[in-house]
Amino acid sequence: MQKPILILGACGQIGTELTFELRSKFGGENVIASDIREGGENLMQAGPFELLDATNYEAIEDVIMHYEIEEVYLMAAMLSATAEKFPMRAWNLNMNSLFNVLNLAKEGKIGKIFWPSSIAVFGPNTPKENTPQNTVMEPSTVYGISKQAGERWCEYYFKKFGVDVRSVRYPGLISWKTMPGGGTTDYAVEIYHAAIESGRYTCFLEKNTKLPMMFMDDAVKATISLMESPSEKLGTRSSYNLGSMSFCPEELAKSIQKHIPEFEISYKPDFRQQIADTWPKSIDDSLARQDWNWSPEFDLDKTTSSMLENLKKG
Ligand SMILES: NC(=O)c1ccc[n+]([C@@H]2O[C@H](COP(=O)([O-])OP(=O)(O)OC[C@H]3O[C@@H](n4cnc5c(N)ncnc54)[C@H](O)[C@@H]3O)[C@@H](O)[C@H]2O)c1
């Protein structure tokens, strides 16, 4: 029998779809969604929901005890672009929420944790193509610094206290159910909405800025598959590199033009360009493929077809 799962930050871009998928897999009543704000109607009605601040240890502990939670997915965080505007708030949220779940596991109150890292852990001195799992990191953003520190703490809690924490470095994520929450790759979602609504888009990154990206279905599949893998197979307890496709805004626009030939794109880079310039262009995820059989399904054109089809349905 599935023991109850708690999702912190369930109303965000990833949390929403992860909650849907876990509920369809394990039953609505076994997946407790929580966030500091309410989510969409479907999410609120399909299972239990708690208003919960991921930085409040006692409040999380109460919910864990009440529902006898076994696994926690920590999806609450402040993302890269927003974190540059509110550095201390980002650091407090990203680190304190992680310490809360790590300490709850250390005290034996939960059995397993998923916590996402990001390609933002890499920095300007990292090899940009086929970025290896272990390489120079030196992140230069508030968000990247918090994710790198988080990775170190995850590995530390695993080695020192046996905490079963699992993590992937998500690339930029593309989805149609929920809008992204303030990251540097948000353009790759906004562009599809704009293509349908107005037929044109002004991109905040340069046309040739290539970044690693992933369709949400693949990201959710990776997350659940990692959580279901036998513990002894997982040789990486900081965070696994995770890849699927890499493209630049110009290539994305061309993919959209295969469906909407009159679609127009222009470029007006802003502060997010400097962030993107420090990130990898493509990712070597051979360890994830080897340790837990990771294999993505969506390339750029398949992503574009799915995005346009689902957004048109409204
Ligand atoms: N979306 C991406 O492209 C991407 C890429 C790499 C890594 N990630 C990571 O994945 C995780 C989820 O990202 P996302 O894109 O879903 O983010 P998001 O911004 O869309 O969602 C985050 C959610 O956390 C909630 N939240 C904020 N403060 C909270 C608090 N104190 N307590 C509880 N909930 C709180 C927000 O209300 C929001 O619903 C984050 O750790 C993020 O860093 C995301």
The ligand as a MOL file (V3000), in Angstrom:
LIG
                    3D

  0  0  0     0  0            999 V3000
M  V30 BEGIN CTAB
M  V30 COUNTS 44 48 0 0 0
M  V30 BEGIN ATOM
M  V30 1 N 10.7080 25.4720 -13.7870 0
M  V30 2 C 11.9600 25.2840 -14.1570 0
M  V30 3 O 12.3020 25.4860 -15.3390 0
M  V30 4 C 12.9660 24.7630 -13.1570 0
M  V30 5 C 14.2680 24.4550 -13.6220 0
M  V30 6 C 15.2150 24.0040 -12.6950 0
M  V30 7 C 14.8600 23.7820 -11.3720 0
M  V30 8 N 13.5900 24.0830 -10.9400 0 CHG=1
M  V30 9 C 13.2810 23.8580 -9.5210 0
M  V30 10 O 12.0960 23.0780 -9.3760 0
M  V30 11 C 11.3830 23.5000 -8.2060 0
M  V30 12 C 9.9600 23.8910 -8.5780 0
M  V30 13 O 10.0360 24.9400 -9.5380 0
M  V30 14 P 8.7500 25.5500 -10.2450 0
M  V30 15 O 9.1650 25.9350 -11.6010 0
M  V30 16 O 7.5750 24.6770 -10.0460 0 CHG=-1
M  V30 17 O 8.6000 26.8910 -9.3830 0
M  V30 18 P 7.3190 27.8500 -9.2450 0
M  V30 19 O 7.8220 29.1990 -8.9030 0
M  V30 20 O 6.4440 27.6890 -10.4400 0
M  V30 21 O 6.5680 27.2210 -7.9930 0
M  V30 22 C 7.0470 27.3250 -6.6980 0
M  V30 23 C 5.8630 27.2050 -5.7560 0
M  V30 24 O 6.3440 27.3420 -4.4330 0
M  V30 25 C 5.4130 28.1100 -3.7100 0
M  V30 26 N 6.0540 28.7350 -2.5640 0
M  V30 27 C 6.7900 29.8670 -2.5090 0
M  V30 28 N 7.2040 30.1000 -1.2500 0
M  V30 29 C 6.7150 29.0890 -0.4990 0
M  V30 30 C 6.7770 28.7720 0.8800 0
M  V30 31 N 7.4370 29.5590 1.7560 0
M  V30 32 N 6.1470 27.6650 1.3110 0
M  V30 33 C 5.4660 26.8650 0.4480 0
M  V30 34 N 5.3600 27.1200 -0.8600 0
M  V30 35 C 5.9740 28.2280 -1.3230 0
M  V30 36 C 4.8750 29.1380 -4.7050 0
M  V30 37 O 3.6140 29.6390 -4.2810 0
M  V30 38 C 4.7950 28.2850 -5.9750 0
M  V30 39 O 3.5240 27.6990 -6.1260 0
M  V30 40 C 12.2120 24.6300 -7.5980 0
M  V30 41 O 13.1020 24.1050 -6.6360 0
M  V30 42 C 13.0200 25.1390 -8.7720 0
M  V30 43 O 14.1960 25.7520 -8.3480 0
M  V30 44 C 12.6560 24.5650 -11.8120 0
M  V30 END ATOM
M  V30 BEGIN BOND
M  V30 1 1 1 2
M  V30 2 2 2 3
M  V30 3 1 2 4
M  V30 4 1 4 5
M  V30 5 2 4 44
M  V30 6 2 5 6
M  V30 7 1 6 7
M  V30 8 2 7 8
M  V30 9 1 8 9
M  V30 10 1 8 44
M  V30 11 1 9 10
M  V30 12 1 9 42
M  V30 13 1 10 11
M  V30 14 1 11 12
M  V30 15 1 11 40
M  V30 16 1 12 13
M  V30 17 1 13 14
M  V30 18 2 14 15
M  V30 19 1 14 16
M  V30 20 1 14 17
M  V30 21 1 17 18
M  V30 22 2 18 19
M  V30 23 1 18 20
M  V30 24 1 18 21
M  V30 25 1 21 22
M  V30 26 1 22 23
M  V30 27 1 23 24
M  V30 28 1 23 38
M  V30 29 1 24 25
M  V30 30 1 25 26
M  V30 31 1 25 36
M  V30 32 1 26 27
M  V30 33 1 26 35
M  V30 34 2 27 28
M  V30 35 1 28 29
M  V30 36 1 29 30
M  V30 37 2 29 35
M  V30 38 1 30 31
M  V30 39 2 30 32
M  V30 40 1 32 33
M  V30 41 2 33 34
M  V30 42 1 34 35
M  V30 43 1 36 37
M  V30 44 1 36 38
M  V30 45 1 38 39
M  V30 46 1 40 41
M  V30 47 1 40 42
M  V30 48 1 42 43
M  V30 END BOND
M  V30 END CTAB
M  END
